[in-house]
Amino acid sequence: RVSRPALSRSRPADSEPVIPFRTQATLSNPFELLASMARQATYDPPVRVESGTRVVVTGASKGIGAALARAFAERGATVGLVARTESDTADLPGEGHISLVADVTDLASLAAAVESFGRVDVVVANAGVAHYQDFPELTAERAEQMTEINWMGTVHTVRAVLPAMLEHHSGHIVAVS
């Protein structure tokens, strides 16, 4: 989380644009502006993943999701493995992991799966697909599928966990893109 002062809504027409950080940098020097913003930003401490941490990973059946799930499991976390079929998540090391059968394009099934897992300390919105081909050969159906899974799947994942995280004033959301 980055803390910053509120933006001013009015300024004289001949003045510099309002920058949302207290700085002498101008938009004519973007590197100076970014450096100034970085010096003033405050960040929450990193999440500790250890025994007792409860993590949900979407797209946990292969690739980055499977690797992240294994890494969380090796640190002692209990991992909720979201995949379209239970057999896709059978080989995670460790104990206490839960297969959460859901399709990220279906908010109701994803929310039910997350609710069955219980408290979520960390969620990794990782599910995604890519169709690598020349654009003229990309069909509308394949483009819509990528949008539904990659974009709406992330939105659904956040919607499934955010209310409880806000209620408990805790939790971390990671989006892989």
Number of C-alpha atoms within 10 A of each C-alpha: 8 10 11 13 9 9 10 10 6 8 10 7 7 6 7 11 13 14 17 13 18 12 13 9 17 14 13 9 9 11 12 15 17 13 12 16 19 12 8 15 12 12 9 7 7 7 11 10 19 14 13 12 19 23 25 31 26 30 27 29 25 14 11 15 23 21 14 17 28 19 15 21 24 16 15 18 24 25 30 27 30 29 24 18 14 15 11 18 23 13 10 21 12 14 11 12 21 19 24 27 22 23 21 30 21 15 19 14 17 25 19 14 21 23 15 12 20 11 17 23 21 22 24 22 27 27 28 20 14 12 12 8 8 7 9 6 8 12 11 9 9 13 13 11 18 17 16 18 21 21 17 17 25 24 17 22 27 20 14 22 23 18 11 17 18 10 8 10 8 12 18 15 17 13 14 13 10
